[in-house]
Amino acid sequence: MSETTIRAELAGRLLSFSVSEGDLLEAGQDFALLEAMKMEIPLTSPARGTVARLLRQPDDTLAEGDPVMVIVSA
Amino acid sequence: MADEQPQDRAAEINERRRLGKLQGGDEAVRKQHARGKLTIRERILGVLDAESFSEIGPLAGSSERSDAGELIFTPANFVLGFGRIGGRRCIAAGEDFTMNAGSPNPAGLRKSIYTEEVALRYRLPLVRLHEGSGASITGSGGKNAPTLPEPVYAPNRFESMARCLNAVPVVSAALGAVAGLPAGRLAASHYTVMTRSAQILAGGPALVERALGVKVTKEELGGPDIHARSGLVDDVVEDEKAAFERIRQFLSYLPHNVWELPPKAPPRDPLAEAAGALETIVPSNRRRTYDVRKVMDGIFDQFSIFEMGRRFGPGQITAFARLCGHSVGVFASDPRHYAGSLTAEGAQKVRRFVDLCQLFHVPIVTLVDEPGFMIGPEAEAAATIRHGAAALAAVALSTVPWASVIIRKSMGLGAYAHKPTGTFVLAWPSAESGAIPVEGGVAIAFKREIDAAPDPGAKRAELEEQFATLQSPFRQAEAFAFHDIIHPVETRARLAEWIDMAGPKLAGELGPPRFGFRP
């Protein structure tokens, strides 16, 4: 079991997560929505795994590279 | 020597040739490999086509005789020669790090200085493979033989590097620690790549600590994590082999020099699914984004897209590609980064890219989703408008053919970064054009009406809807503001027709640019 910290690849305001702790996430799957410059931009998981911890909450401002979620892969 | 026979000389040539290839000796070569790095000779052979390397000055170096009369030969620690990449001639060169960490010995310095001269003289692309820190304070003669300062009539060392940039494609790779003059030379290129185990710095940790009292490692100063985002290099790659592949691919889009047209390759259709996906790729919800790289996949020849500088100014994508075999430059907005607005870094990247295409006669296709210059406190502090103006100037004076496909927004001053005079303009049905985006525009111009309305939210939405209609592509087409509105699936065919008609004029515009290319 290894933990991977997923970071925001874009900057913006976090609108919502579309996953919860315990959910299984596929690589390439959207897991959150950001808002920047009036656009809604999905964040995509680069890896497959189970969501262990959500590190931020809706309305937080994220900078590019900020950690947002930890997943564990078997 | 009076009693020397011709066969002695012949034998000596062969012996010197053999000794000239030994670089720093077996132990030094072993150490280089142990650090996970190739030698300069292996690098040159790795980037060039097999058996194409024809070395220049292989016998440059210094020699002495042992007491037993045996020849002790120290080669120049800089290797240079002609070669081929993809069958096309070029020059390849680089420091020999196994000898004195690449700090040039006298013969090495001479070959190093000659590198740009030979590329200019033969008008051939130049590939430089760097690992080294440049001159030592002791000079090229070493601790015991101080070198004379250069005479006042010696040319500026950077002059030939700058001239090269206006004549031939120049490509550099940082394959280890690169500091000092080699770092400046590395940056004086059209395309620069570094490996994950390389660093690029003006001064190393010892100098930095001495001058600034700050203790940092060379990775922290100038490693790949710094430079992928700083804009110093175009790309970071995993290893040396990947660097060679990127170099080879970069050169494949460009001519040997500015006096020639870019080479044409056999055409190759995009994947049918990628092309078909264009019809529905732009969401009807105007707040939703799409992946513009998938749009590129549906337009250009399959496997032909070569993106550069992805992590610097990510809201603007700059890439080479092929359109039915023709080399094109692609400048696309990425709406996932601040809605694709033009940032200071993006503008710097675009300015450089447009100049590169102009230099080598490469037509440009731009995929437009441009809300305008980036706004906000950080954007202003970064002098976005100045960098934007530089990009706009490069675009406005560009004489290569341009075609623009308006995917969605085309707004503000930023819109002029996508359409120099004479651009062939196609619009998708999702195109929106205007001075400023509807949301911002309405909020400003109708503030009083909105605040006074019984339901301000609904009033604002109503006004936004009304103005969105004015920005519709059909109204623009009626005014002959576009050449045409097209179904997205028609994009490749229309652009293919365009480049067929627009391409031939380039043959009449060969030769050096009217501007000096600035790295």
Interface residues (C-beta under 8 A of the other chain):
Chain A: L10 A11 A36 M37 K38 M39 E40 I41 P42
Chain B: N285 R287 R288 T289 P335 R336 H337 Y338 A339 S341 P371 P437 E439
